[in-house]
Amino acid sequence: MSKGTSEKQKKNQLVSSGDISLFCSQVVLILKSAIPLQEGIGAIGENIETDSGKKLIRRIAEELGQNRSFQDALSETGAFPDYMVNMVGIGEKAGRLDSVMDSLSHYYAQEDQLRHRVHGAVVYPLILVLMMAAVISIMVMKALPVFHDVFLEMGGEISAASMAMIGAGTTIGWAALVIVLILAVLLAAVLLLNRTEAGSQGLLRFAARFGPTRRLSEKVASARFASLMSMTLASGYDTDEALKMIPSVIPSETVSRKIQQTRRNVEAGNSFAKALDAAQMFPGIYSSMIRLGAEAGRLDAVMKRLAEIYTDDAENSINRAVAIIEPVMVALLSVVIGAILLAVMLPLMGVLSSIG
């Protein structure tokens, strides 16, 4: 990754994973149709509705018109991820640009799918949290003040313990409301960050360091590693060269360290399967799959299958987490409202019993 490319990306918003996947698939069609790349890229721009998209495609076509490589044209825009730009360069040098672009299309389609799964996993809890905030607000701001005023009018008929209980109910209500609102703000922030490519990658890096989501992040990182290995191996590169490229685009530090350990094991003379097993990258059954795939010359296909397995596992983990959220939220809401009602009803029952 060059310094110039990084500076350009800071000034330009990265293209989303979904748009990159679509762009790569269109380039594959251009290359397979034997249409000159500059002409085909120009045709893509004619079907884009947004001005920013048209401008980006026009910029790429202009760079190609100056006899620059496709890699340099993409790099000059500063709108594409470094890994994609580097892979395009590899495809051009190896004469397999169509194969690389096809692999990139599938890879970024998976990245876009993951982002949508995160979006769906956040929207539902956010709606529940907002509903909780609405219910607690009504209880604290409308119902409790009415009961409090009624008890104050009774004066000496209410004991100090009963008034203290009412005060505790009010405190619990306000504390719960503050916590719920903070949670709503955090979920809304995650939702907004996930809308951009840079924000989505930042969330993945944060999830890799946050205890409750670290394991899920490692599954996502393992899926990404397997997918990237499959793509680079299918592009004609050996395992050592692939292992040099991948760590920079893995958000999990744990998985990144395992990749670096695998590379050191390979450099020490171990086979790729043994190196992965020693680094404990995948469970034993998957290590056996990798070993058999390497012996059969189908290592890229095995890594692609592992990527699918880990992606499905990560999605199932997200689905299970979302399924747990609803009963947990309902239980918390019931506890908070129950505490508030008890703080009101117990003193009221005491007053009624004394009158009776």
C-alpha positions in Angstrom: 0.0 0.0 0.0 1.6 3.3 -1.1 1.5 6.4 0.9 0.0 8.3 -2.1 -2.9 5.9 -2.3 -3.7 6.2 1.4 -3.7 10.0 1.2 -6.1 9.9 -1.8 -8.4 7.5 0.1 -8.5 9.9 3.1 -9.8 12.6 0.7 -12.2 10.5 -1.2 -15.1 8.3 0.1 -14.5 4.7 -0.6 -16.9 3.0 -3.0 -19.3 0.6 -1.2 -18.7 -3.1 -1.4 -22.0 -3.6 -3.3 -20.9 -1.1 -6.0 -17.5 -2.6 -6.2 -19.0 -6.1 -6.7 -21.2 -4.7 -9.5 -18.4 -2.8 -11.1 -16.1 -5.9 -11.1 -18.8 -8.1 -12.6 -19.3 -5.5 -15.4 -15.6 -5.4 -16.1 -15.6 -9.2 -16.4 -18.3 -9.0 -19.1 -16.2 -6.3 -20.9 -13.1 -8.4 -20.8 -14.9 -11.6 -21.9 -16.5 -9.7 -24.8 -13.1 -8.6 -26.1 -14.3 -5.0 -25.9 -11.4 -2.5 -25.3 -11.4 -1.7 -21.6 -11.5 2.1 -22.0 -14.5 1.8 -24.3 -16.3 -0.6 -22.0 -15.6 1.5 -18.9 -17.1 4.5 -20.7 -20.2 2.5 -21.6 -20.6 1.6 -17.9 -20.7 5.4 -17.0 -23.6 5.9 -19.4 -25.9 3.7 -17.3 -25.0 5.3 -13.9 -27.6 7.6 -12.5 -25.6 9.5 -9.8 -23.3 12.4 -10.8 -20.5 11.2 -8.5 -20.6 7.7 -10.1 -20.5 9.1 -13.6 -17.6 11.4 -12.6 -15.7 8.4 -11.1 -16.2 6.2 -14.1 -15.2 9.1 -16.4 -12.0 9.6 -14.4 -11.1 5.9 -14.8 -11.7 6.0 -18.6 -9.6 9.1 -18.9 -6.7 7.5 -17.1 -7.0 4.4 -19.3 -7.0 6.8 -22.4 -3.6 8.0 -21.3 -2.2 4.5 -21.7 -2.1 3.9 -17.9 -2.7 0.5 -16.5 -6.1 -0.4 -15.0 -4.4 -0.7 -11.6 -3.0 2.8 -11.9 -6.3 4.2 -13.1 -8.2 2.8 -10.1 -5.4 3.9 -7.7 -5.5 7.4 -9.1 -9.1 7.9 -8.1 -8.4 7.0 -4.4 -12.0 5.6 -4.3 -11.2 1.9 -4.3 -9.7 -0.3 -1.4 -6.0 -0.9 -1.6 -6.5 -4.7 -1.6 -8.7 -4.5 -4.7 -6.2 -2.2 -6.5 -3.3 -4.6 -5.7 -5.3 -7.6 -6.9 -6.1 -5.8 -10.2 -2.3 -5.2 -10.6 -1.7 -8.9 -10.0 -4.3 -9.9 -12.5 -2.8 -7.6 -15.1 0.7 -8.9 -14.7 -0.4 -12.5 -14.7 -2.7 -12.1 -17.7 -5.7 -13.2 -15.7 -7.5 -10.0 -15.1 -10.9 -11.5 -16.0 -10.5 -14.3 -13.4 -9.3 -11.8 -10.7 -12.2 -9.4 -11.4 -14.6 -12.3 -11.2 -13.2 -13.4 -7.8 -13.2 -9.8 -6.6 -16.9 -9.5 -7.6 -17.8 -12.5 -5.4 -15.6 -11.4 -2.5 -17.1 -7.9 -2.3 -20.6 -9.3 -2.8 -20.0 -11.3 0.4 -18.7 -8.2 2.1 -21.8 -6.3 1.1 -24.0 -9.1 2.4 -22.2 -9.1 5.7 -22.8 -5.3 6.0 -26.5 -5.8 5.3 -26.6 -8.5 8.0 -25.1 -6.1 10.5 -27.7 -3.5 9.4 -30.6 -5.9 10.0 -29.1 -7.0 13.3 -29.0 -3.4 14.6 -32.3 -2.1 13.2 -34.5 -4.5 15.2 -32.9 -3.9 18.6 -33.0 -0.1 17.9 -36.8 -0.3 17.3 -37.2 -2.3 20.5 -35.1 0.2 22.5 -37.0 3.1 21.1 -40.3 1.4 22.1 -38.9 0.8 25.6 -37.9 4.5 25.8 -41.4 5.6 24.9 -43.1 3.3 27.5 -40.7 4.3 30.3 -41.0 8.0 29.4 -44.8 7.8 29.7 -44.5 6.1 33.1 -41.9 8.5 34.5 -43.1 11.8 33.0 -46.9 11.2 33.1 -48.0 8.5 35.4 -45.6 8.8 38.4 -46.1 12.6 38.8 -49.8 12.1 39.1 -49.5 9.5 41.9 -46.8 11.6 43.6 -49.1 14.7 43.7 -52.0 12.6 45.0 -49.8 11.2 47.8 -48.5 14.6 48.7 -52.1 15.9 49.1 -52.7 13.1 51.6 -50.0 14.5 53.8 -49.7 12.7 57.1 -51.5 9.6 55.9 -48.4 8.6 54.0 -45.5 7.2 55.9 -41.9 8.2 55.3 -41.1 4.7 54.1 -43.9 4.9 51.5 -42.6 8.3 50.2 -39.1 6.8 50.0 -40.5 3.9 48.0 -42.2 6.3 45.5 -38.9 8.3 45.2 -37.0 5.0 44.5 -39.5 4.1 41.8 -39.0 7.5 40.2 -35.2 7.2 40.4 -35.4 3.7 38.9 -37.5 5.0 36.0 -35.3 7.9 35.2 -32.1 5.8 35.5 -33.7 3.2 33.1 -34.7 5.9 30.7 -31.2 7.4 30.6 -29.6 4.0 30.0 -32.1 3.1 27.3 -31.6 6.5 25.5 -27.8 6.0 25.7 -28.2 2.5 24.2 -30.5 4.0 21.4 -27.8 6.6 20.6 -25.1 3.9 20.4 -27.3 1.7 18.1 -28.1 4.7 15.9 -24.4 5.5 15.6 -23.6 1.9 14.6 -26.4 2.1 12.0 -25.0 5.4 10.6 -21.4 4.2 10.5 -22.4 1.0 8.8 -23.8 3.0 5.9 -20.3 3.9 4.7 -17.5 1.6 3.6 -15.0 3.3 6.0 -17.4 3.2 8.9 -18.2 -0.5 8.2 -14.6 -1.4 8.3 -14.1 0.6 11.5 -17.0 -1.3 13.1 -15.3 -4.6 12.2 -12.1 -3.4 13.8 -13.9 -2.3 16.9 -15.8 -5.6 17.1 -12.5 -7.5 17.0 -11.4 -5.7 20.2 -14.8 -5.7 22.0 -15.2 -8.8 24.3 -18.8 -9.8 23.5 -18.3 -9.6 19.7 -14.7 -10.8 19.5 -15.6 -14.4 18.8 -18.0 -13.4 16.0 -15.4 -11.1 14.6 -12.9 -13.9 14.5 -15.4 -16.0 12.5 -15.9 -13.2 10.0 -12.1 -12.7 9.8 -11.6 -16.4 9.2 -14.1 -16.4 6.4 -12.4 -13.4 4.9 -9.0 -15.0 5.1 -10.3 -18.2 3.4 -12.0 -16.2 0.7 -8.9 -14.1 0.1 -6.7 -17.2 0.0 -9.0 -18.8 -2.5 -8.9 -15.7 -4.7 -5.1 -15.2 -4.7 -4.4 -18.9 -5.2 -6.9 -19.0 -8.2 -5.0 -16.0 -9.6 -1.9 -18.1 -9.9 0.0 -17.0 -6.8 1.5 -19.5 -4.3 0.7 -19.7 -0.6 3.7 -17.7 0.6 2.9 -14.7 -1.7 -0.8 -14.9 -0.7 0.1 -14.9 3.0 2.2 -11.7 2.5 -0.8 -9.8 1.1 -3.7 -10.8 3.3 -2.9 -9.7 6.9 -3.3 -6.0 6.0 -7.1 -6.4 5.2 -8.0 -8.7 8.2 -9.7 -6.7 11.0 -9.1 -9.2 13.8 -5.6 -9.0 15.4 -6.0 -12.6 16.6 -6.5 -13.9 13.1 -3.9 -11.6 11.7 -1.3 -13.0 14.1 -2.3 -16.6 13.2 -1.8 -15.7 9.5 1.7 -14.3 10.2 2.5 -17.4 12.3 1.3 -19.5 9.4 3.6 -17.6 7.0 6.6 -18.1 9.3 5.8 -21.8 9.5 5.7 -22.0 5.7 9.0 -20.2 5.4 10.5 -22.7 7.8 9.7 -25.5 5.4 6.3 -26.8 6.6 3.5 -27.5 4.2 0.7 -25.0 4.1 -1.7 -27.4 5.8 0.7 -28.2 8.6 1.5 -24.4 9.0 -2.2 -23.6 9.4 -2.7 -26.5 11.8 0.3 -25.4 13.9 -1.1 -21.8 14.0 -4.5 -23.2 15.0 -6.2 -21.2 12.2 -9.0 -23.8 11.7 -10.3 -26.8 13.7 -8.8 -30.2 13.0 -11.5 -31.4 10.6 -10.9 -28.4 8.3 -7.2 -28.8 8.5 -7.7 -32.3 7.0 -9.8 -30.8 4.2 -7.0 -28.3 3.5 -4.4 -31.1 3.4 -6.5 -33.2 1.1 -7.2 -30.2 -1.1 -3.5 -29.3 -1.3 -2.6 -32.9 -2.3 -5.3 -32.9 -5.0 -4.2 -29.5 -6.3 -7.6 -28.0 -5.4 -6.5 -25.8 -2.5 -8.3 -22.8 -3.9 -11.6 -24.7 -4.1 -11.2 -25.9 -0.5 -10.5 -22.4 0.8 -13.5 -21.2 -1.1 -15.6 -23.8 0.6 -14.2 -22.9 4.0 -15.1 -19.3 3.4 -18.7 -20.3 2.7 -18.8 -22.4 5.9 -17.5 -19.7 8.1 -19.7 -17.1 6.5 -22.8 -19.2 7.1 -21.6 -19.8 10.7 -21.1 -16.1 11.3 -24.6 -15.3 9.9 -26.1 -18.0 12.1 -24.4 -16.4 15.1 -25.9 -13.1 14.2 -29.4 -14.6 13.8 -29.1 -16.3 17.2 -28.1 -13.0 18.8 -31.0 -11.2 17.2 -33.4 -14.0 18.3 -32.2 -13.6 21.9 -32.5 -9.8 21.9 -36.4 -9.7 21.9 -37.0 -11.8 25.0 -34.2 -10.1 26.9 -35.6 -6.6 26.0 -39.1 -7.7 27.0 -37.8 -9.1 30.3 -35.9 -5.9 31.1 -38.9 -3.7 30.2 -41.1 -5.9 32.5 -38.7 -5.6 35.4 -38.4 -1.8 35.1 -42.1 -1.2 34.7 -42.8 -3.7 37.5 -40.5 -1.9 39.8 -42.1 1.4 39.0 -45.6 0.0 39.5 -44.7 -1.6 42.8 -43.3 1.7 44.0 -46.7 3.2 43.4 -49.1 0.4 44.3 -47.5 -0.7 47.6 -47.9 2.8 49.3 -51.4 3.0 47.7 -52.4 -0.3 49.1 -51.1 0.8 52.5 -53.3 3.9 52.4 -56.4 2.0 51.3 -55.9 -0.6 54.1 -55.5 2.2 56.7 -58.7 3.9 55.5 -60.5 0.6 55.5 
